[in-house]
Amino acid sequence: MNNQTDNVAIPEEVVMSKIYIIRNVKVMLDRDLATLYGVETKYLKRQVKRNLIRFPEDFMFELTENEFKDWRSQFVTSNEDKMGLRYAPYAFTEDGVAQLSTVLNSERAIRVNIQIIRLFSKMRKLMLTQKDILIKLKELEQNDIEHDKKIELIFEYLNQFEQAKQQESEQKERTRIGFKTKTKQP
């Protein structure tokens, strides 16, 4: 524990850059997690394969060939980097990342795992806050629309009132036609 390598503090930006959205789920790939944990990707995969029962589909899935091609095409990779990408990687959801600490028992893996889980929680809280803000903005927008409709209605009533006054004024000013009756004088 006194060893410098065991005291892990990975910047949040580094961890966040390793989070992808695949199948509309935030995931981290096996090779990125292996790098963060300080182990080889094949070791991480081997440990997962030995404990597959701990990783249901909502915890981990293997990228399909199309997903793998799409993901690879998003990055400019050197030949050396492509060599490490011969096989489709495993994608771990937040729950899958948490489960990894049960199959990787190194102290570094546990510390990095805690850090990643905290970051996922922080992101979820930020998203909830943003969602609340979006709901409030939508309410304000709806109120503005309702106010606009009410203001339009007021102007429409004022317009109708003005037309009625004009008609009344025109009615009084027009010359009377018809029979005039003389009033009897006593």
Secondary structure, 3 states (H helix, E strand, C coil): CCCCCCCCCCCHHHHHCCEEEECCEEEEEHHHHHHHHCCCHHHHHHHHHHCHHHCCCCCEEECCHHHHHHHHHCCCCCHHHHHCCCCCCEEECHHHHHHHHHHCCCHHHHHHHHHHHHHHHHHHHHHHHHHHHHHHHHHHHHHHHHHHHHHHHHHHHHHHHHHHHHHHHHHHHCCCCCCCCCCCCC
